[in-house]
Amino acid sequence: MASPWVKESARHRFVLWKTPKIIYCAHHDWPRILLLLFLTRCLEWCIQVVVVLEVVTQP
């Protein structure tokens, strides 16, 4: 049975090892996330414009 201190230290090492990777991934995915949000907004806007145009141009 490992002492609590060893367990604690292993957990801290794991967290310290994981955290920079998570921050790195999040940091490098920001442009992609923003781009996706932007494209989604554009798509919604385009759909609205098309719907309005269809309604306006109907006889």
C-alpha positions in Angstrom: 0.0 0.0 0.0 1.5 3.3 -1.1 1.5 6.1 1.5 -1.0 9.0 1.0 1.9 11.3 0.3 3.1 9.2 -2.6 -0.4 9.0 -4.1 -0.9 12.7 -3.7 2.5 13.5 -5.3 1.7 11.1 -8.2 -1.7 12.9 -8.7 0.0 16.3 -8.7 2.6 15.1 -11.2 -0.2 13.8 -13.4 -2.1 17.1 -13.1 1.0 19.2 -13.8 1.8 17.0 -16.8 -1.8 17.2 -18.2 -2.6 20.9 -17.6 -0.1 22.4 -20.1 -1.3 20.0 -22.7 -4.9 21.0 -22.1 -4.0 24.7 -22.1 -1.9 24.2 -25.3 -4.8 22.4 -27.1 -7.3 25.0 -26.0 -5.0 27.8 -27.0 -4.4 26.4 -30.4 -8.0 25.4 -31.1 -9.3 29.0 -30.4 -8.9 30.1 -34.0 -10.7 27.0 -35.2 -13.5 27.4 -32.6 -13.9 31.1 -33.6 -13.9 30.2 -37.3 -16.6 27.6 -36.7 -18.7 30.0 -34.8 -18.2 32.7 -37.5 -19.1 30.2 -40.3 -22.2 29.1 -38.4 -23.3 32.7 -38.0 -22.7 33.4 -41.7 -24.6 30.3 -42.7 -27.6 31.3 -40.5 -27.5 34.8 -42.0 -27.3 33.4 -45.6 -30.3 31.1 -44.9 -32.3 34.1 -43.6 -31.4 36.2 -46.6 -32.4 33.4 -49.0 -35.7 32.9 -47.2 -36.4 36.6 -47.3 -35.5 36.8 -51.0 -37.8 33.8 -51.8 -40.7 35.4 -49.9 -40.1 38.8 -51.6 -39.7 37.5 -55.1 -42.7 35.2 -55.0 -45.5 36.4 -57.2 
